[in-house]
Amino acid sequence: MEMALAEAQLAGAIGEVPIGAVIELDGRIVGRGHNRREISNDPTTHAEMIAIRQTAEALNSWRLLDTTLYVTLEPCVMCMGAIILARIPRLVFACRDPRAGAVGSIYDFSRDERFNHRVAVDEGVLGQECSALLSGFFRQLRAQKKPKNQTTEKI
């Protein structure tokens, strides 16, 4: 998860929402990514999607069997769909996303028996650190958008 957090910090440094992901296989990182939606103007360039694409290319397979995906924020519907389709057996995420989370916050795709693949889930790993990174990013973003406090003199 520390490597996913480092990816999230890279995203924040370039003005993206600081979310990072890494995919591990047999103790080595085979894919990594961080949010790039603003830079790419592509709504599908979430950290998880980039890491999944990179891993599929590295393994020369769309079936990412025996891998573990570590991500700093609970995946959304799109990312959980990709996780299921890629047959990723294990997901570890740091903190919940109450607005878009698809691993229990809004939906729970990981346990939905209608899908042909189940995902084992662990949550809360480095949760406070990842949550603080996200909160700090949005706090700073709001402060930048807030108009400067100007005093006007009445005559």
N, C-alpha and C positions, 0 to 999 in steps of 0.2 A: 504494500500500500504506500510505502514511502516513495517509491518510484512513480506511482500514480499521482501522489501529491506534488512531486517535482514537476510532472507534466502540467498539472493544474497551475502551478506557479508560472510556468512558461506562458500559458494562455493568458493569465492575468497581466503579465508583463507586456503583452502586445495588445492589450485592451479587450481581450475576449473574456467571457464569463469563465472564471478559473475552475474548469473541470478537466480532470486528466484520467487516463486509463492505460493500463498495461495488461498484456496477456502473457501468461507464463505456461511453459510446457517443460516438464522434467527439470525444473529448477532454473530455467533460463528464460529471459524475456524474448518473445518471438514477434511481438507487436506492441506498439505504443502510439498514443495520440493525445491531443488536447484540442479543445474547441477551436474551430476556425471559421465559424459561420460568418462573422463580420468581414474577415479578410477575403474569404472565398466567395462571398455572396451566394452561398449554397446552404440551404437549410438542413441538408443531410450530413454536414461535416461536424457532427458531434464527436467527442473524444472516443466513445465506444465504436462508432462506425469506422473511424480512421484506423483504430487498433485492429478491428476485425478484418478490414480490407488488407492491411499490412500483413497480418498473420496468415490469411488465406493465400496471399502471394508467396510468403516465405515457405509455407508448407505445401504449396502447389495443390491445395484442396480446399473446397468450400466447407468440408466437414472438419470442424475444429475440435475433434474428439480429444479427450484427456487434457484439455487446457483449463486454466482458471483465469477469469477476467476480474481484475481489480479496478474499481472505479470510485472516484471521490464523491459522487452523488448518485442516488438511486436513479436507475435508468428510466427513460420515458417509454412511451408505447412503441415508437419507432425502433428504439435501441433494443428493447426487450424482444420485439419481433425478430430483429436480426440475430440476437443471441440465441433464440429458439431455433431459427432456421439454420444457423451455423452449427447447431448441436453442441454448443458450449455447455459442459456438464456442471460447472461451478461458477458462481458469481459471488464476489465479495465487494460490498460497497460500504462507504464510510457514513454518510448521513442521508436521511430521508428528504424527498422532494414533495412537500405537501401540495404543490400546485400541478405537478405533472408526473409524479412517480407511478410506475407500473409494476412495482414489486411490493404492493401492499398499501401504499398511500392513497391512491385513487382506484387503481386496478391491481390485480395480482396475477400477472401472466405466468409467473414461475410455478404456480400450483394449479393452473387451469387444466383440468383433465381433458378438455376438448382438443388440446394440442397433442401432437404425437411425441413431444419431448418435454421432459421436466428438468428444471434447473435447481440444483441445490444452492441455497442462499445463506450467506453469513453477512451480518450487518454490524455496523458500529465500530469497525476497525479504524482507528485514528479519526473517529467521528468528530470529536471536539476541534481538532486541528483543521479539518476540512470545512467544518461549519464556520469556524472563525475566519478562514480565508474567504469564503463566499460572502459572509456578512460584511467583512471589511471592504471587499470589492464594491458591493452595492451601496454601502455607506458613502464611500468615496465618489461613486457615480452620482448619487443624489446630491452631494455637496457641490460637485462641479456644475450640475444643472440648476442649482438654486441661484436666483439672481442675487447679486451683491447687495448687501444692505446699504442703501443710500439714504442719507438724511436730507430732507428738504427743509429749507428755512422758509418760514412764513414771514412775509413782510407786511 
